[in-house]
Amino acid sequence: MTRLIVAAGGGGDAVAAAMIHAALYGEDQAVILTYAWDRLLVDPVPGPRGPENFTGLQPLTPAVWAVPAEARPIAPAGSTLPRLAAELGHTFALIDPRYGVQGVTRQLEELVDHLSPESIDLLDVGGDILARGDEPTLKSPLADAVTLAACCQVNALVRLLVAGPGLDGELPLDALRGMLGPLIHTLTAKDVEPIRSVLEWHPSEATGMLAATARGVRGTCEMRDAGLPVPLTDEGPMVHEVDLDEALTRNQLARAILTTATLDEVEAHSREICGYSEIDYERNKAAWLKDQPPVQLDPEAALSQLDQFEAEARSRGVTHTTFRRITEALNLNGSLREDLRQLLINSRPKQYDAPLWRITANTE
């Protein structure tokens, strides 16, 4: 018995897929089809990685490669997938968007033929897969649009699941409610256990907030370099089914790229419909980061800067934040995120509201 889960947005959605798979099906093993796209925090190379960027991959079908624990990204690329494979035990299969939606559709069809899966779920954390494409808060529509377009063309029944509506900070919860279908499951602290160790190091903000709300954390979390406020509510840990065809009808970018055969074509449509390509944003940011002088972590200075950041955040009504946000706010390189995280947890353990950081008056 095999179940196939397509993680719409990449690494963070793949972590959530492992948690939701266990919650819904109570099984240990799944095949999770996902991008190797960890953004610049982990991978200094813009855009998603393909099979040519790894050593040690294992062929599943002619067009699909699995990323086992022993696989390694070829420098300077980075990827969290080998570590996810080592810690979670699922088969992580690599989405290769180089050949556009047609290529990803072919990958899906080969997997369906090879696995004869009992179920196929397309999972998106946050719900930006339901965007039209012109929303001002939308930041990363490309990966979702590619997987949505491909899943709509494969000759198999695919169920679209949206977990943690609004938690990715792209579409507000109020805008999503009318599009959400039946409630499938509400995640609990027990459901978080299978991914608990991964949450200690994986940088995904949306999946981190999904897990936090499942554990009962409530408030307002500030995320990303822009400091976007995201409400942590009772709706945060909910998993809804959404009509796949309705999602495609709504998603202008997904409809436009149905017949694309290259990633360049997908990007061109994204620029036309959304006004940008998120890979262009990464290219620009990577070039900027390359010119920045290296910064070392000064514990005393970092804690002092943290005090100032927290005071300003409290004035904005913020109760929690992510370690990615703190790293960016303190103008530190993403490579220092884990060192900063350990410093903060060791210095002020009462503020660690796993996997988030609680903004409180510093009375300790």
Buried (B, 14 or more C-beta within 10 A) or exposed (E): EBBBBBBBBBBBBBBBBBBBBBBBBEEEEBBBBBBBBBBBBBBBBBBBBBBEBBEEBEEBBEBBBBBBBEBBBEEEBBBBBBEBBEBBEBBBBBBBBBBBBBBBBBBBBBBBEBBEBEBBBBBBBBBBBBBBBEBEEBBBBBBBBBBBBBBBBBEBEBBBBBBBBBBBBBBBBEBBEEBBBEEBBBBEEEBBEBBBEBBEEBBBBBBBBBBBBBBEBBBBBBBBEEBBBBBBBEBBBBBBBBBBEEBBEBBBBBBBBBEBEBBEBBBBBBEEBBEBBBBBBBBEBBEEEEEEEEEEBEEEEBBEBBEEBBEEBEEEEBBBBBBBBBBBBBEBBBBBBBBBBEBBBEEBEEBBBBBBBBBBEEEE
